Amino acid sequence: MTPFSANPAPTTVLVGVDLGLPHFDSELEELGLLAETAGLEPVGRVTAKRKAPDAALFVGSGKAEEIKALAEQTGASEILFDQALSPAQQRNLERFMERPVNDRTLLILEIFAQRARSHEGKLQVELARLQYLSTRLVRRWTHLERQRGGIGARGGPGETQIELDRRMIGDAIKRTKERLEKVKRQRNTQRRQRERRDTYNVSLVGYTNAGKSTLFNALVKARAYAANQLFATLDTTTRELYLAEAGRSVALSDTVGFIRDLPHNLIDAFQATLHEAAEADLLLHVVDASNPHWMEQVDEVQRVLREIGADGVAQLLVFNKLDAVPAGQRPRRKVDTFEIEGAQVPRVFVSSLTGAGLPELRGLLAEAAQQDGRGVVHNAPADLQETEE
């Protein structure tokens, strides 16, 4: 299934439904960025408010009519929902809209498929894609309904084909899992080798597009891919970072960014990659200081860290993109502390582009690497309490 490649410049109507949950994106800004990252052009936006999703059309028939009318008016080639749709809802909406309907889950999978570079990354994306498709096989055989009166007709060719397809996808999932397990064993071997060398491991984590790769490049002078777009980095990159202040080196890893409503099968599929964070001695939690929703993004990262078992790893908050913060709103101190889930965590303000705050960050990293007990970071020392201009 290649929903985004049939048209060289596909256009889409974005749809978001406020179900009363926190962090509803009323402007559909993030969905729009995701769509653009995947090569789609948003030409319309529709929001709705419901107590619960409609079982058949998710938005209900009245709102579905409004979306269809807008799609026809703008000539949109497809509809894109900000929430995950069930296979039945997706099928019903496509019949009603008379055009492809996709959801946030498939959109993220598409972006991951475009961006994965390493063998492991490609395997992880393929596994997540297969798991997603396995629940939607019925969509591929709707043409048989006209021939046999419905997919559920016993003994019909649709049922046979679906069962064959399900078996093929099941076999593909099994093979992909086996190949991923082999890659994971290789990773564990490499990790044990680092541990034998008593390497102090630091992992960059954070919401997507917080500037992790730019910070990574600024610290280790590497050339990891960095761009102002969502999910620029999918594959973990590890480099040695020498800290003259501590007289030793640490292993610094750049990892995939987190995002709201990251599909669970992607979290499962990327377990080997995210394992870098769970087994690190210290997490550099990178935050986009210029984003007005940074607190919500911090909460989302913390949620994913709990999900992958990394919530017990010590953190150092790095508020990045200081250069994009208006001068009058910049903090007086480059280093202070910030409360996360009841604990005071050191926080440093930096600009990966201009280099502001990087010496203070290196100082905090050196202090962490020198502490007794792995991964323990104390409050910032007084001599690092510098003021912003």
C-alpha positions in Angstrom: 0.0 0.0 0.0 1.6 3.3 -1.1 -1.1 5.9 -0.3 1.3 8.9 -0.7 3.1 8.0 -3.9 0.3 7.7 -6.4 0.2 11.4 -7.0 3.4 13.4 -7.6 2.0 16.2 -5.5 -0.9 14.8 -3.4 -3.1 17.2 -1.6 -5.0 16.5 1.6 -7.7 17.8 4.0 -6.6 17.5 7.6 -9.2 16.4 10.2 -8.9 16.5 14.0 -11.5 15.5 16.6 -11.4 16.9 20.1 -12.5 14.0 22.4 -11.9 16.0 25.6 -8.4 14.6 26.0 -5.4 16.8 26.9 -3.1 18.4 24.3 -5.7 18.6 21.5 -4.1 20.5 18.6 -6.9 22.8 17.6 -4.9 24.3 14.8 -3.7 20.8 13.5 -0.2 22.4 13.3 1.7 19.2 14.1 -0.4 17.1 11.7 0.3 19.6 9.0 4.0 19.4 9.7 3.8 15.6 9.5 1.9 15.8 6.3 4.5 18.1 4.7 7.3 15.9 5.9 5.6 13.0 4.1 5.3 15.0 0.9 1.7 16.0 1.2 0.2 19.5 0.7 -2.6 20.4 3.2 -5.3 22.3 1.4 -8.0 22.3 4.1 -8.5 21.8 7.8 -11.6 20.6 9.7 -12.0 20.1 13.5 -14.8 18.6 15.4 -15.8 18.0 19.0 -17.3 14.8 20.2 -17.7 12.9 23.5 -16.7 9.7 21.8 -15.8 8.6 18.2 -18.7 7.5 16.0 -18.5 3.8 15.6 -19.0 3.9 11.8 -17.6 7.2 10.6 -15.6 8.4 13.6 -16.8 12.0 13.1 -20.5 11.3 12.5 -22.4 11.7 9.3 -23.0 15.4 9.5 -19.3 16.3 9.9 -18.4 13.6 7.3 -20.6 15.5 4.8 -18.7 18.7 5.6 -15.3 17.1 5.1 -16.4 15.5 1.8 -17.7 18.9 0.6 -14.4 20.6 1.5 -12.4 17.8 -0.2 -14.4 18.2 -3.4 -14.2 22.0 -3.3 -10.4 21.9 -2.8 -9.8 19.0 -5.1 -8.0 17.1 -2.3 -6.8 13.7 -3.3 -7.2 12.2 0.2 -8.3 12.8 3.8 -5.9 12.6 6.8 -7.1 12.1 10.3 -5.1 13.2 13.4 -6.4 10.3 15.4 -6.0 6.5 14.8 -8.9 5.0 12.8 -10.2 1.4 13.2 -10.1 -0.7 10.0 -13.9 -0.5 9.8 -14.0 3.3 10.3 -11.3 3.7 7.6 -13.2 1.5 5.2 -16.5 3.3 5.8 -15.0 6.7 5.5 -13.3 5.8 2.2 -16.7 4.7 0.8 -18.4 7.8 2.0 -15.7 10.2 0.9 -15.0 8.4 -2.4 -11.3 8.9 -1.9 -8.4 7.5 0.2 -8.7 8.1 4.0 -5.6 7.7 6.1 -4.7 8.3 9.8 -1.9 9.6 11.9 -0.5 6.1 12.5 0.0 5.4 8.8 1.4 8.9 8.2 4.1 8.3 10.8 4.8 4.9 9.4 5.2 6.4 5.9 7.7 9.0 7.2 9.7 6.4 9.1 9.8 4.3 5.9 11.1 7.2 3.9 13.8 8.1 6.5 15.2 4.8 7.7 18.8 4.3 6.5 20.3 1.5 8.6 19.5 -2.2 8.2 18.0 -2.2 11.7 15.9 0.9 11.1 14.5 -0.6 7.9 13.7 -3.8 9.6 11.9 -2.0 12.4 9.8 0.1 10.0 8.9 -3.0 8.0 7.8 -4.8 11.1 5.6 -1.9 12.2 4.2 -1.5 8.7 3.3 -5.3 8.5 1.6 -5.2 11.9 -0.5 -2.2 10.8 -1.4 -3.8 7.5 -2.3 -7.1 9.1 -5.4 -5.5 10.7 -6.5 -3.9 7.4 -6.4 -6.7 4.9 -10.1 -6.4 4.3 -9.6 -3.0 2.6 -7.6 -4.6 -0.3 -10.5 -6.8 -1.4 -13.6 -4.5 -1.4 -13.9 -5.1 -5.2 -15.1 -8.6 -4.4 -18.2 -7.3 -2.6 -19.8 -6.5 -5.9 -19.2 -10.0 -7.1 -20.1 -12.1 -4.0 -22.4 -9.9 -1.9 -19.9 -9.1 0.8 -16.5 -10.0 2.1 -18.0 -12.1 4.9 -19.6 -14.6 2.5 -18.5 -18.0 3.5 -16.4 -19.9 0.9 -16.1 -16.8 -1.4 -12.8 -15.9 -3.1 -12.4 -12.9 -0.9 -12.2 -15.0 2.2 -9.7 -17.3 0.6 -7.5 -14.5 -0.6 -7.7 -12.7 2.7 -6.6 -15.8 4.5 -3.7 -16.3 2.1 -2.7 -12.7 2.6 -3.0 -13.0 6.3 -0.8 -16.0 6.3 1.8 -14.3 4.1 1.9 -11.3 6.3 2.1 -13.5 9.4 5.1 -15.3 7.9 6.7 -12.0 7.0 6.2 -10.6 10.5 7.8 -13.7 12.0 10.8 -13.5 9.6 11.3 -9.8 10.3 11.1 -10.4 14.1 13.8 -13.1 13.8 16.1 -10.8 11.8 15.5 -8.0 14.3 16.3 -10.3 17.2 19.6 -11.1 15.5 20.4 -7.4 15.2 19.4 -6.8 18.8 21.9 -9.6 19.9 24.6 -7.9 17.9 23.7 -4.6 19.6 23.8 -6.2 23.1 27.3 -7.6 22.3 28.5 -4.1 21.3 26.9 -2.7 24.5 28.6 -5.2 26.7 31.9 -4.4 25.1 31.4 -0.7 25.9 30.5 -1.6 29.5 33.7 -3.7 29.9 35.6 -0.6 28.8 33.7 1.2 31.6 32.2 3.7 29.1 29.9 6.3 30.4 26.9 6.3 28.0 24.9 9.5 27.3 21.8 9.4 25.1 20.0 12.4 23.5 16.3 12.1 23.8 13.5 14.6 23.2 10.4 15.5 21.1 10.9 15.3 17.4 12.5 18.5 15.9 13.8 19.7 19.2 17.3 20.0 17.6 18.9 16.8 19.0 21.0 16.1 15.8 22.1 19.7 15.6 23.2 19.5 19.2 24.9 16.2 18.6 26.9 17.6 15.7 27.8 20.7 17.7 29.2 18.5 20.6 31.1 15.9 18.6 31.7 17.7 15.3 29.9 14.8 13.5 27.8 15.1 10.4 24.6 13.4 11.5 21.7 14.4 9.3 20.0 17.4 10.8 17.1 19.3 9.3 14.2 21.5 10.5 11.6 18.8 10.0 10.0 16.0 12.0 11.8 12.7 12.4 15.0 13.9 10.6 16.8 11.2 12.6 15.6 7.6 12.9 18.8 5.5 13.3 20.9 5.7 16.4 24.3 7.2 15.9 27.0 6.9 18.6 30.2 8.9 18.8 32.9 9.4 21.3 32.8 12.8 23.1 36.0 13.9 24.9 35.4 16.0 27.9 38.7 17.8 28.8 37.0 19.1 32.0 36.6 15.5 33.2 39.8 14.1 31.6 37.8 11.3 30.0 35.5 10.4 27.1 31.8 9.5 27.1 29.8 7.7 24.4 27.1 10.1 23.1 24.1 8.6 21.1 21.6 10.5 19.0 18.2 8.7 19.0 14.9 8.9 17.2 12.6 11.7 18.4 9.4 11.1 20.3 6.0 12.5 19.3 2.4 12.6 20.7 0.4 9.4 20.0 3.4 7.5 18.7 1.9 4.3 17.4 2.4 1.5 20.0 3.6 -1.0 17.3 6.3 1.6 16.5 7.4 1.7 20.1 7.5 -2.1 20.1 9.3 -2.3 16.8 11.9 0.4 17.8 12.6 -1.3 21.1 16.2 -2.1 20.1 16.9 1.5 19.1 15.1 3.0 22.1 17.0 0.5 24.3 20.0 2.9 24.0 18.0 5.3 26.2 16.9 2.7 28.7 20.5 1.5 29.2 22.2 4.9 29.2 23.9 6.3 32.3 22.5 9.8 31.6 19.8 11.2 29.3 20.2 14.6 27.7 16.5 15.5 27.4 16.5 18.1 24.6 13.6 20.6 24.6 12.7 23.2 22.0 12.7 26.3 24.1 11.1 28.4 21.3 8.1 26.1 21.1 5.1 27.5 23.0 4.0 23.9 23.7 7.3 22.8 25.2 5.8 21.7 28.5 3.4 19.4 26.8 6.2 18.0 24.8 8.3 17.4 27.9 5.3 15.5 29.4 5.0 13.3 26.3 8.7 12.4 26.3 8.4 11.5 30.0 5.5 9.2 29.1 7.4 7.4 26.4 10.4 7.1 28.7 8.2 5.3 31.2 6.9 3.1 28.5 10.4 1.9 27.4 11.6 1.6 31.0 14.0 4.6 30.9 12.2 6.7 33.5 14.7 5.7 36.2 17.7 7.0 34.2 19.2 10.3 35.4 18.3 13.3 33.2 19.8 16.6 32.3 17.4 19.0 30.6 18.8 20.9 27.6 16.6 23.8 26.5 17.8 24.2 22.9 17.1 26.9 20.2 17.8 29.8 22.6 18.6 31.9 19.5 15.0 31.5 18.4 13.6 32.8 21.8 12.8 36.6 21.7 15.6 38.5 23.5 13.2 39.8 26.2 12.1 36.3 27.1 15.5 34.6 27.5 16.4 33.4 30.9 18.7 35.3 33.1 20.7 32.2 34.0 22.1 29.7 31.6 22.0 27.0 34.2 19.3 26.3 36.8 17.1 23.4 37.9 13.6 22.4 36.8 11.1 20.1 38.5 10.1 16.9 36.6 7.7 14.5 38.3 8.7 15.7 41.8 12.5 15.7 41.2 14.7 18.7 40.7 16.6 18.2 37.4 19.6 20.3 36.2 18.6 22.5 33.2 20.9 24.3 30.8 19.9 26.8 28.1 21.8 26.5 24.8 21.8 27.3 21.1 23.3 24.5 19.0 23.6 27.0 16.1 25.4 29.9 17.9 27.2 27.8 20.6 25.7 29.7 23.5 25.5 27.6 26.6 27.6 24.7 25.2 30.5 25.3 27.6 28.1 25.1 30.5 26.6 21.9 29.1 30.0 20.3 28.7 30.7 21.3 32.3 27.5 19.6 33.5 28.4 16.5 31.5 31.9 16.4 33.0 30.4 16.7 36.5 28.0 13.8 35.7 30.8 11.6 34.4 32.9 12.2 37.5 30.2 11.5 40.1 30.4 8.4 42.3 27.7 6.1 41.1 26.7 5.9 37.5 24.4 8.5 36.1 24.1 10.7 39.2 23.8 14.4 38.5 23.7 17.0 41.3 22.5 20.5 41.1 24.5 22.9 38.9 27.6 24.3 40.7 27.5 27.9 41.7 30.3 28.9 39.2 28.1 27.9 36.3 25.3 30.3 37.3 26.0 32.7 34.5 23.5 35.3 33.3 22.2 35.8 29.9 23.0 39.1 28.2 
